[in-house]
Amino acid sequence: MASSLAVQCCSRFGSCRRRLRSSSAAACGKSPNRTEPRSTHYARPEGRRRGREREAPPTRKLAAAEPALRGGARRPRDPARAGLRRSATPLAGRGAHVCIRVRGPVSGPDYKFQGAQRRAWVFWPRGPLAPEQWAPLAMAAKVDLSTSTDWKEAKSFLKGLSDKQREEHYFCRDFVKLKKIPTWKEAAKGVTVKVDEPKYKKDKQLNEKISLFRGDITKLEVDAIVNAANSSLLGGGGVDGCIHRAAGPLLTDECRTLQSCETGKAKITCGYRLPAKYVIHTVGPIAHGEPSASQAAELRSCYLSSLDLLLEHRLRSVALPPHRARSAGYPNEAAAEVVLTTLREWLEQHKDKVDRLIICVFLEKDENIYRQRFPHYFPVDSSGPTGPRSQL
């Protein structure tokens, strides 16, 4: 958004200043063509030779008007305007109309655009801008993600939008909100698996922080989703290809700048047309047959690296797939043990820093594998009515 907007002072606004000075001078019974000094600092000192008196700088001429007309004291700096440089002072305490110049595709029924110059007059209110006042300025420089070729511009544009405004740019309309995904505490009420000796103690708070969901990970409206990527990060088969197709070519363009990724590491990009704000790419190990201890450590590192990025960017919810278990040759059952152990131990240390970790599977077979092992790592009371289950 900051790169898409630039404010310029127009001659139209300059004429408003001239009219204000003229009306102020006329009210005082003086010639409108003469500018009074702002203070004695700008008056000719005693003993100075006759000549042209020093004139107040143009930026201070407006302050020479009556206090009722100049809008009071200078307003404080507003952090919300960091990307929009101010070039006009509000008049009469009610704000002013300023002209913004925008680049890229532009739309918006509330703005008047002037030909190919792509300018729009918007009302600049007096005082700091509230979020609801700043949003129309962001929408004035709307970027079409389906046709844009600049991933930096698109990424900056999306950061300036609210969650509601981002929905317009999703690749799908049947996205799934976080509140619609049941927690393990709710979903486990219908589980009939009995565990006599679970591997970990029962913790109700942790059971509210994790979910098992079967469905399309690209349709989840969460802070981030994890992509089981290959080392090039440029897309591939399975979950990796689905995420790249849904997010659009801008995701591939940004991934190309990351210059690949090592096994067990993770890198983060924008989500673009995905309901998820970010995509965390991580590269898992390739196992043939029974995985070795080093391969299990690499798989554990994939999830830990992804969760570290989650904390680094202050994200609160993430969806994680079962990490290319089938395409990479890693056995599903062995991968489930590593994943659940890693998430349980990580949640015990960081449960206050996240709202939800979602294990998202696509096949019913994978859902059954995790549903049978969940009670061992996140034990709950098996009694009670059947809770809602995730659906594909």
Secondary structure, DSSP 8 states (H G I E B T S, - for coil): -TTTEEEE--HHHHHHHHHHHHHHHHHTTS-TT----SSGGGS--TT--SS------HHHHGGGS-HHHHTSS-----GGGTTS------STTS-EEEEEEE-S----TTS-B-GGG-EEEEEE-SSS--HHHHHHHHHHT---TTT---HHHHHHHHHTS-HHHHGGG-S-SS-EEGGGS--HHHHGGG-----SS-SS---HHHHTSEEEEES-GGGEESSEEEEEE-TT-S--SHHHHHHHHHH-HHHHHHHHHH----BT-EEEEE-TTSSSSEEEEEE----SSS--HHHHHHHHHHHHHHHHHHHHTT--EEEE--TTTTTTT--HHHHHHHHHHHHHHHHHHHTTS-SEEEEEE-SHHHHHHHHHHHHHHS-----S--------
